[in-house]
Amino acid sequence: MQLQARVEKKLRDRFEPSVLEVINESSMHNVPVGSETHLKVVVVSAVFTGKSQIDRHRIVYETLGEELSDGVHALSVISRTPEEWQAANAISASPPCLGGSKR
């Protein structure tokens, strides 16, 4: 199973999200074509109700511990409750990479 698919499955199983997006942003970075090293996840779940952003991110990182130690170089996390998502259901674009040879 590809890394992105594994991430999606684990997040679905753990959070039962109403919205889930796993975006492979590796092509924006100085990595080989086809890499799955830079991911952005958008998770909307009632599990986040009453939790701080730090606690939400901690739970996501714990859920993806194996993937983070086996190939994922960068993980951007957007975690919202269903109410927060309904109030402002937009996410901002990631900034361009300035590392590696893309300076």
C-alpha positions, 0 to 999 in steps of 0.5 A, spaced: 500 500 500 502 506 498 504 511 503 498 516 502 493 511 502 496 508 508 495 515 511 488 516 509 486 509 512 489 510 519 486 517 519 479 514 517 480 509 522 482 513 528 478 519 527 472 517 523 472 524 519 467 528 516 472 531 511 479 528 510 484 530 505 491 527 504 495 532 499 501 529 497 505 536 496 512 532 495 512 535 487 513 542 490 520 540 494 526 538 491 525 530 491 525 525 486 519 524 482 513 520 485 516 521 492 511 521 498 515 525 503 511 532 504 504 531 506 498 536 508 492 533 511 486 536 513 482 532 518 475 534 520 472 530 526 468 530 533 474 527 536 477 534 536 472 537 540 475 540 546 482 539 545 487 544 543 491 545 537 497 542 540 493 536 543 490 535 536 496 535 532 499 530 538 494 525 536 495 525 529 502 525 529 501 519 534 496 516 529 502 516 524 508 515 528 510 509 523 509 513 517 513 519 520 519 514 522 518 511 515 519 516 509 514 522 511 519 528 511 514 533 513 507 533 515 502 539 515 496 538 519 489 542 519 485 539 524 478 542 525 471 540 529 465 539 524 463 546 527 469 550 526 469 547 519 462 549 517 464 556 520 470 557 515 471 551 511 477 553 507 484 552 507 490 556 505 495 554 500 502 551 502 507 556 501 512 554 495 519 550 498 525 555 498 529 549 500 534 545 496 535 547 489 529 551 489 532 557 492 
